[in-house]
Amino acid sequence: MRLVRIIERLLAAIPVVVGVLIIVFFFMRLLPGDPVEIMLGDSAASKMEMESLRSELHLDKPLYQQLWLFVSGVVQGDLGNSLDKRRPVAALLAETLPPTIELTLAIFLVAILIALPVGVFTSLRPGSWIDRVTMTGALLGISMPNFWFGLILILFFSVQLGWFPTSGQMDATLDLIRITGFMTIDAVLAGNWEALKNVLLHLFLPATTLGVAFAALMARVIRSSMLETMRMEYVVAARAKGVSEPMVVIRHALRNALIPVVTVAGLEVGMLLGGNMIVETIFSWPGLGRLVVSSIFARDYVVVQCAVMLYALIYVAANLAVDLIYTFLNPKIEL
Amino acid sequence: MAHVTEALTLHAYLTARSLLGVWQELRKNPSAVLAALVVGVYILIAISGPVIAPYPPSETALVDRLQEPGAEHWLGTDGLGRDILSRCIYGARVSILIGFLSVTLCVFFGVSLGLIAGYYRGRLDSILSRMSEVLMAFPYLISAIAMMAFLGPGFFNLIWALALRGWVEFFRLARGDTLAQQTREYVDAARSLGQPGWQIMLSEILPNILPSIIVLATLRVGFMIVLEASLSFLGVGIPPSIPAWGSMISEGRGLLFTAWWVSTLPGLILMALVLATNLLGEGLREVLDPRLKVQT
């Protein structure tokens, strides 16, 4: 039965993906102004140049034909060419995706390492002063603009203490062969420990910038979910049976309390993806977000369009994954 | 018809009384009261900006550039010698206007479409629901940045870019609540009295779904302000000619090593306002709708 549900859930994602493609397609075509004129910008482009760009983007064909060319291009992995960088967009995306994924995973790790102990601990002493101080701190973390916090971290850890580098993934003096595109993995594969240390140092500030904000959010969710589970009968039963308190908290309560946390984490992937864009800009991280921002200023709209599409598809995929994890965590749940 | 009007007046009375009740409940929560006060002060400062700002916000004085916070310039000056306090005061006008206007647009479109979709159901409902699902796949900042990339920096462009994605949440909330209220007896009663659909939606259902909408709207004001600042920080929000907190923080980025105050102080001012709206929203949630879950 579970398999049927999983297939149903997979099928339900298809219309959303189709919708994303359609929105991204119409995006450039419905907004005011001629995209070709905007892209070629102030440079006195000749009529020939404009016509050749127009036909390269298929803007001279009827709309239904454009849509078909766009969708079939996406399916085949042919996303057109970047005007600014003179390279296929698909290659640019493939190049910038690993750094973004690596950073996102690091953010997740930082967030979990902070949120899990804080959330559990405060839930065990609800209403105490430490609970109130921590939860106010969490609200502060949620209200804090990411870009500002990033600058504060730079000011403190780099300007004052000089502990961490502020830009890029690794010092230019070091050399590392790209195998997977994930710097940490590549460094381990090469057995280059100096590079690994350098990569981790570069990763620290960007991951902390967003990790703290995400931790603030997750700590609140974990706390309220724990508060609910701690009142459940099976927790009372475990206690009555003489199970030690740490065991009650970890084995009986926390495992069940994490189920709703997974859902919220999935919904917040959007916040992570958006925040990534900011963090990558501040720390000159060569990922997808920085590609989008630099492409906007280069008026390289084909890249912007495709990257936005990729972001939306990642979001859909992440939520799908969360739903599937959810069924495994809690087999009683119907999707 | 007479008793319908009578019922309406009774309803208005009950709503007003409950608003008073909300305030009385809220008063028991000191942090929410403080938050409301802070938001009020920011609004006052924004309104009286031109009167209270000590210097014109765009007046450059290169002799006075990069002065530390002190008696002359309370929050210091930036790289062009502009007074940071004055620019922050003018920045409050931008942030607060953007926050309120974009949320107002979101509430207007989201709630009216949600009411209609939830009340009439049918094809319109399924089209709007599918559309909202697809729009949800575009994270806030990413859809706004993409819109701004094409529209170009500008005050009203920004408001539309924020609202275009923001109405979805209000739509989903209003639609869901309307569906639930639909089945209640008082809606049946209004129908059997022969009230037209629009009147049932506006005077029967809307007051009942309003509490959760107010909570979401309050929390969203702070969110939109951060979003505006993020876009201005990236250089695609408010044009550089208008002082805005986000672009002020961005301008100070290169000066971080020499003049810490240029970036950090506008950020603190921004954070205090956002924290206050969030605290107020949380306070309202406890009073009005403890079950509502809001995505950030």
Interface residues (C-beta under 8 A of the other chain):
Chain A: P15 V16 G19 V20 I22 I23 F27 M28 L31 P32 G33 I38 T136 L139 L140 I142 S143 M144 P145 N146 F147 W148 L151 I152 I154 L155 V159 L217 L267 E268 V269 G270 M271 L273 G274 G275 M277 I278 T281 I282 V292 V293 I296 F297 Y301 V304 Q305 V308 Y311 A312 L313 Y315 V316
Chain B: S31 R130 M131 E133 V134 L135 A137 F138 P139 Y140 L141 I142 S143 I145 A146 M147 M148 A149 F150 L151 G222 V226 A229 S230 F233 L234 G235 V236 G246 I249 S250 G252 R253 L256 F257 W260 S263 T264 G267 L270 M271 V274 L275 N278 L279 E282 Q295 T296
